[in-house]
Amino acid sequence: MLVLETRKDTLLKPLQAAVSVVERKQTLPILSNILIEQADDCTALVATDLEIQITTWLQDVPAPGTAFTVSARKLLDICRSLPDGQAIRLELEGEQLKLKSGKSRFSLQTLPARDFPRLQIAEGEGVRFTLPQSQIKHLLTRVQYAMAVQDIRYYLNGMLVSLQGERLVVAATDGHRLALDAVDLKEPLSHGLDVILPRKTVQELVRLLGDSDAGVEIVLSKNQVVFRQTDFELRSKVVDGKFPDYQRVIPTGYEKTFVIERVRLNQALARTAILTNEKYRGVRLALTHGSLRLACSNNEQEEAQEELEIDYQHEPMDISFNVQYLQDVLNNLDCEQVQCSFGDASSSMLLTIPGEEHFRYVVMPMRI
């Protein structure tokens, strides 16, 4: 029975987008498979790991055959290996999927579509709104690097998404630094809601979203989130936990400040970091009138120093940070300048963007 007839270029992109969610090691064999089924006048490709579900579509490519599941990785590897522009024909014969392309023939084992697990959200449930995909990607990129990695405090291994009436706030922290950004909504929402997106969900979204202004419908509920646009739909469970009160962490009233070109500071840190201690990754910042000196050293008695001219007219101060924490924020911003603000040598640093009120990055000092 004919299931699908298309070309490599048409199938490969949506297949790659869906397969990325599939883990290589699975407890259930069917979780290694991708579901292929008819969806209106197109073909839907669905993959899940029970926490996240991604659906992509082959637009204007109907699937007249029955729904089935087949190994996601094997199907992807086969498609990648075929010549560009090659026609692909899928036929279902019993429990075997026959793939034909040019002189190539492949036979793959299938599993029933009825056994494929789905993430469902009740229709009408949750708060719905729409944002341009470029804006969502921009928000997530500015914050995602601050998420914890396999922290025992599981609620830190993700990103807070907070609806606050006229504003959408995103925040992430690993306990040593905090990144926060926000965007104003065109239409204020009637009530607020806080959810924590899992780390993998955030990473998949950043990968799937483009730089266009095409709208993405977002549905937030207490148990699930949905991101939907013309090319894909991502559904995800949320982290069951309470995110820390990030407002308490953000310092106010700091008077020791300077503004510096982001790229210039980042390049100086990158050079200095070459000779940091591999374990502690510490960089010392020495502030004096009109000058910022960066210094690193390691166990081999090697040292690196950089001196930058800045407009700093406050009392001298020495403070140290994990250089990776500073590089992370500078690498993920796209602004020309950043402002660094300090209290004293034992207080956190606040990094902001001149002219932008929403973005905040707080990093705790370290002892070297």
C-alpha positions as CSV (number, residue, x, y, z in Angstrom):
1,M,0.0,0.0,0.0
2,L,1.4,3.4,-1.0
3,V,1.9,5.6,2.1
4,L,3.9,8.5,0.9
5,E,5.5,9.9,-2.3
6,T,7.8,12.9,-2.1
7,R,11.4,14.1,-2.6
8,K,14.4,14.0,-0.3
9,D,14.5,17.8,0.1
10,T,10.9,18.0,1.1
11,L,11.2,15.2,3.7
12,L,14.6,15.9,5.2
13,K,14.1,19.2,7.0
14,P,10.8,18.3,8.9
15,L,12.2,14.9,9.6
16,Q,15.4,16.4,11.1
17,A,13.3,18.8,13.2
18,A,11.2,16.0,14.7
19,V,13.9,13.4,15.2
20,S,16.1,15.8,17.3
21,V,13.8,15.1,20.4
22,V,14.4,11.3,20.2
23,E,16.9,10.0,22.7
24,R,19.3,7.3,21.5
25,K,18.7,5.1,24.5
26,Q,15.1,4.3,25.2
27,T,13.3,2.2,27.8
28,L,10.4,1.7,25.4
29,P,11.2,0.6,21.8
30,I,8.5,2.7,20.3
31,L,10.1,5.9,21.7
32,S,12.9,5.3,19.2
33,N,10.3,5.6,16.4
34,I,8.7,8.5,14.6
35,L,4.9,8.5,13.9
36,I,3.9,9.2,10.3
37,E,0.2,9.9,9.7
38,Q,-2.3,11.8,7.6
39,A,-3.1,15.2,8.9
40,D,-5.8,17.1,6.7
41,D,-4.1,17.6,3.3
42,C,-0.5,17.0,4.5
43,T,1.6,14.4,6.3
44,A,2.4,14.8,10.0
45,L,5.7,13.5,11.6
46,V,5.5,13.1,15.4
47,A,8.4,12.3,17.8
48,T,8.4,12.2,21.6
49,D,10.5,11.3,24.7
50,L,7.4,11.4,27.0
51,E,8.4,14.8,28.2
52,I,8.5,16.7,24.9
53,Q,6.6,16.1,21.7
54,I,7.5,17.7,18.3
55,T,5.2,17.6,15.3
56,T,6.3,18.7,11.9
57,W,4.4,18.6,8.6
58,L,5.1,17.8,4.9
59,Q,2.9,20.6,3.5
60,D,0.8,19.5,0.5
61,V,2.1,16.0,0.7
62,P,-0.9,13.7,1.6
63,A,-0.4,10.3,3.3
64,P,-3.2,8.2,1.9
65,G,-2.0,5.1,3.8
66,T,-2.6,4.1,7.4
67,A,-0.6,5.7,10.3
68,F,2.5,3.8,11.4
69,T,5.8,4.3,13.3
70,V,9.3,3.5,12.1
71,S,12.8,4.0,13.5
72,A,13.5,7.7,13.5
73,R,17.3,7.5,13.3
74,K,17.3,4.9,10.5
75,L,14.8,6.8,8.4
76,L,16.8,10.0,8.9
77,D,20.1,8.4,8.0
78,I,18.7,6.8,4.9
79,C,17.2,10.2,3.7
80,R,20.5,12.0,4.4
81,S,22.5,9.4,2.4
82,L,20.3,9.8,-0.8
83,P,21.3,12.3,-3.6
84,D,19.7,15.7,-3.4
85,G,16.4,16.1,-5.2
86,Q,15.9,12.3,-5.3
87,A,12.3,11.0,-5.4
88,I,11.3,8.9,-2.4
89,R,8.4,6.4,-2.3
90,L,7.2,4.8,0.9
91,E,5.1,1.6,0.8
92,L,3.7,-0.3,3.7
93,E,3.6,-4.1,3.3
94,G,2.4,-5.8,6.5
95,E,4.7,-4.8,9.3
96,Q,7.5,-3.7,6.9
97,L,8.0,-0.2,5.4
98,K,9.5,-0.4,1.9
99,L,11.5,2.7,1.0
100,K,12.4,3.1,-2.7
101,S,14.5,5.8,-4.2
102,G,16.2,5.5,-7.6
103,K,18.0,2.1,-7.6
104,S,18.0,2.0,-3.8
105,R,15.7,-0.2,-1.8
106,F,15.3,-0.4,2.0
107,S,13.0,-2.5,4.3
108,L,12.3,-1.2,7.8
109,Q,10.4,-2.7,10.7
110,T,7.3,-0.8,11.9
111,L,5.3,-0.7,15.1
112,P,1.6,0.1,15.4
113,A,0.6,3.8,15.6
114,R,-2.0,3.0,18.3
115,D,0.9,2.2,20.7
116,F,2.6,5.6,20.1
117,P,2.3,7.8,23.3
118,R,0.9,11.3,22.9
119,L,1.1,14.4,25.0
120,Q,-2.4,15.9,25.0
121,I,-3.7,19.2,26.3
122,A,-7.4,19.8,26.8
123,E,-8.9,22.2,24.2
124,G,-9.5,25.6,25.7
125,E,-7.2,25.0,28.7
126,G,-4.4,27.4,29.4
127,V,-3.5,31.0,28.5
128,R,-3.1,31.8,24.8
129,F,-1.1,34.5,23.1
130,T,1.1,35.1,20.1
131,L,4.6,36.5,19.7
132,P,6.9,36.7,16.6
133,Q,9.3,33.8,16.6
134,S,12.3,36.0,16.3
135,Q,11.3,37.7,19.5
136,I,10.9,34.4,21.4
137,K,14.2,33.2,20.1
138,H,15.9,36.5,21.2
139,L,14.4,36.2,24.7
140,L,15.5,32.5,25.2
141,T,19.0,33.1,23.8
142,R,19.6,35.9,26.2
143,V,18.8,33.8,29.2
144,Q,19.2,30.0,28.5
145,Y,23.0,29.8,29.3
146,A,22.3,30.5,33.0
147,M,20.2,27.4,33.5
148,A,21.7,24.8,35.8
149,V,22.9,21.4,34.5
150,Q,21.8,18.3,36.4
151,D,21.4,20.3,39.7
152,I,19.9,18.4,42.6
153,R,17.5,21.4,42.8
154,Y,15.6,20.2,39.8
155,Y,13.6,23.4,39.4
156,L,16.9,25.2,38.5
157,N,17.4,22.8,35.5
158,G,15.0,24.9,33.4
159,M,13.8,28.4,32.6
160,L,11.0,30.4,34.3
161,V,8.3,31.8,32.0
162,S,6.2,34.3,33.9
163,L,3.1,36.0,32.5
164,Q,2.6,39.2,34.4
165,G,-0.4,40.9,32.7
166,E,1.3,43.2,30.1
167,R,4.7,41.5,30.3
168,L,6.3,38.1,29.6
169,V,9.3,37.6,31.8
170,V,11.9,34.8,31.4
171,A,14.6,34.0,34.0
172,A,17.2,31.3,34.6
173,T,19.7,30.7,37.4
174,D,22.1,28.0,38.5
175,G,22.6,29.5,42.0
176,H,25.8,31.4,41.0
177,R,24.3,33.7,38.4
178,L,20.9,34.9,37.2
179,A,19.8,36.0,33.7
180,L,16.5,37.8,33.3
181,D,14.8,39.4,30.3
182,A,11.2,40.4,29.4
183,V,9.0,41.6,26.5
184,D,5.9,43.8,26.6
185,L,2.8,42.1,25.2
186,K,0.6,43.8,22.7
187,E,-2.6,42.7,24.4
188,P,-2.5,42.5,28.2
189,L,-3.6,39.1,29.6
190,S,-6.3,38.9,32.3
191,H,-4.3,36.8,34.7
192,G,-0.7,35.8,35.4
193,L,0.9,32.3,35.4
194,D,4.4,31.0,36.2
195,V,5.7,27.8,34.6
196,I,9.2,26.3,34.4
197,L,10.3,25.0,31.0
198,P,12.7,22.0,31.1
199,R,16.2,22.6,29.8
200,K,15.7,20.3,26.8
201,T,12.5,22.1,25.8
202,V,14.3,25.5,25.8
203,Q,17.2,24.1,23.7
204,E,14.8,22.5,21.2
205,L,12.8,25.8,20.9
206,V,16.0,27.8,20.2
207,R,16.9,25.3,17.5
208,L,13.5,25.2,15.9
209,L,12.7,29.0,15.9
210,G,13.8,31.2,13.1
211,D,14.6,34.9,12.7
212,S,11.4,35.8,10.9
213,D,8.5,37.8,12.4
214,A,6.1,34.9,11.7
215,G,3.8,34.5,14.7
216,V,4.0,31.6,17.2
217,E,0.9,30.7,19.2
218,I,1.9,29.9,22.8
219,V,-0.4,28.1,25.2
220,L,0.7,28.0,28.8
221,S,-1.1,25.8,31.4
222,K,-0.1,24.4,34.8
223,N,1.0,21.1,33.4
224,Q,2.0,21.7,29.8
225,V,3.1,24.3,27.3
226,V,2.5,24.4,23.6
227,F,4.4,26.4,20.9
228,R,2.8,26.2,17.5
229,Q,3.5,27.8,14.1
230,T,3.2,26.7,10.5
231,D,6.3,24.5,10.4
232,F,6.1,22.8,13.8
233,E,4.3,22.3,17.1
234,L,6.2,21.6,20.3
235,R,4.4,20.3,23.4
236,S,6.2,19.9,26.7
237,K,5.5,19.0,30.2
238,V,6.6,21.7,32.8
239,V,8.9,21.2,35.8
240,D,6.9,20.7,38.9
241,G,8.5,23.1,41.4
242,K,8.7,26.7,42.6
243,F,11.3,29.0,41.0
244,P,13.4,31.1,43.4
245,D,12.3,34.7,44.0
246,Y,14.6,36.3,41.4
247,Q,13.6,39.8,42.4
248,R,15.4,39.5,45.7
249,V,18.7,38.7,43.9
250,I,18.7,41.7,41.6
251,P,20.7,44.5,43.4
252,T,19.6,48.1,43.4
253,G,21.4,51.4,44.1
254,Y,24.8,50.4,42.8
255,E,26.8,53.6,42.2
256,K,30.2,52.1,41.0
257,T,29.5,51.7,37.2
258,F,31.1,51.9,33.9
259,V,30.0,51.3,30.3
260,I,32.2,49.4,27.8
261,E,31.9,48.0,24.3
262,R,30.7,44.4,24.6
263,V,33.0,42.9,22.0
264,R,36.1,44.7,23.3
265,L,35.5,43.4,26.8
266,N,34.7,39.9,25.6
267,Q,37.8,39.7,23.5
268,A,40.0,40.8,26.4
269,L,38.4,38.2,28.7
270,A,38.9,35.5,26.0
271,R,42.6,36.3,25.8
272,T,43.1,36.5,29.6
273,A,41.1,33.3,30.1
274,I,43.8,31.3,28.2
275,L,45.9,31.2,31.4
276,T,43.2,30.6,34.0
277,N,43.2,27.8,36.5
278,E,41.3,25.1,34.7
279,K,39.4,24.1,37.8
280,Y,38.3,27.5,39.2
281,R,38.4,29.6,36.1
282,G,38.8,32.8,38.1
283,V,39.5,36.3,36.6
284,R,40.4,39.3,38.7
285,L,38.9,42.7,37.9
286,A,40.9,45.7,39.3
287,L,39.0,49.0,38.9
288,T,40.9,52.3,39.2
289,H,40.2,55.8,37.8
290,G,39.9,55.4,34.0
291,S,41.1,51.8,33.9
292,L,39.9,48.2,34.1
293,R,42.7,45.6,34.5
294,L,41.9,41.9,34.0
295,A,44.3,39.3,35.4
296,C,44.4,35.5,35.5
297,S,47.0,33.0,36.7
298,N,47.3,29.2,37.0
299,N,49.1,26.5,38.9
300,E,52.1,26.7,36.6
301,Q,52.9,30.2,37.8
302,E,51.7,31.6,34.4
303,E,49.9,34.9,34.3
304,A,47.9,37.0,31.8
305,Q,46.9,40.7,32.1
306,E,44.8,43.0,30.0
307,E,44.2,46.7,30.6
308,L,41.2,48.6,29.2
309,E,40.5,52.3,29.3
310,I,37.1,53.0,30.7
311,D,35.2,56.0,32.1
312,Y,35.3,55.0,35.8
313,Q,35.6,57.7,38.4
314,H,34.8,55.9,41.6
315,E,37.0,54.5,44.3
316,P,39.3,51.6,43.4
317,M,38.1,48.1,43.8
318,D,39.3,44.5,43.3
319,I,36.8,41.7,42.6
320,S,37.0,38.3,41.1
321,F,34.5,36.2,39.0
322,N,34.3,32.9,37.1
323,V,35.5,34.1,33.7
324,Q,33.1,31.6,32.0
325,Y,30.1,33.3,33.6
326,L,31.2,36.6,32.1
327,Q,31.9,35.2,28.7
328,D,28.5,33.4,28.6
329,V,26.5,36.6,28.9
330,L,28.7,38.6,26.5
331,N,28.6,35.8,23.9
332,N,24.8,35.6,24.0
333,L,24.0,39.4,23.7
334,D,23.9,41.3,20.5
335,C,24.1,44.8,21.8
336,E,27.1,47.2,21.2
337,Q,27.6,48.2,24.9
338,V,27.1,46.8,28.3
339,Q,27.0,48.5,31.7
340,C,28.7,46.9,34.7
341,S,27.6,48.0,38.2
342,F,29.2,47.1,41.6
343,G,28.5,47.5,45.3
344,D,31.7,46.3,47.0
345,A,34.2,43.4,46.6
346,S,31.9,40.9,48.3
347,S,28.7,41.8,46.5
348,S,27.4,40.6,43.1
349,M,27.9,42.4,39.8
350,L,24.9,43.7,37.9
351,L,25.3,43.7,34.1
352,T,22.7,45.6,32.1
353,I,22.3,47.1,28.6
354,P,22.2,50.9,28.3
355,G,18.8,51.9,27.0
356,E,17.1,48.6,27.7
357,E,15.3,48.3,31.0
358,H,14.3,44.6,30.8
359,F,17.6,42.7,30.7
360,R,19.4,41.9,33.9
361,Y,22.4,39.7,34.6
362,V,23.6,39.1,38.1
363,V,26.8,37.1,38.9
364,M,28.2,36.3,42.3
365,P,31.9,37.0,43.0
366,M,34.4,34.3,43.9
367,R,37.6,34.0,45.9
368,I,40.8,33.4,44.1
